[in-house]
Amino acid sequence: MVEFILEIMIEISSYFFTPKKRLEKNIRLLKKDHWFAELEDDFRYNHLIWNNRKITRFLGVPNNVEKLIKDDDEKAKFKKLLTYEHVKFITLP
């Protein structure tokens, strides 16, 4: 019975804590590419990369990260999304 409860607690904790860990892992992986490291180092985009819901949701998906690494069109789309979210952020009333 105790073992069962421990397994459930582990499942629940992994459910709540995995997205942040996955995001951290994916960002570390992307930072190996110069283009992403520059974006992440830029104060205008760093906050969005780590805190914007659309951006973090996108970067939390491993398939999206693979596309960003391999496909220049996906990189351009991501940069456009990041720029759009930045403009939205700085023009808040």
Secondary structure, DSSP 8 states (H G I E B T S, - for coil): -HHHHHHHHHHHHHHHHHHHHHHHHHHHHHTTSHHHHHHHHSHHHHHHHHH-HHHHHHHT-HHHHHHHHH-HHHHHHHHHHHHHHHHHHHT--
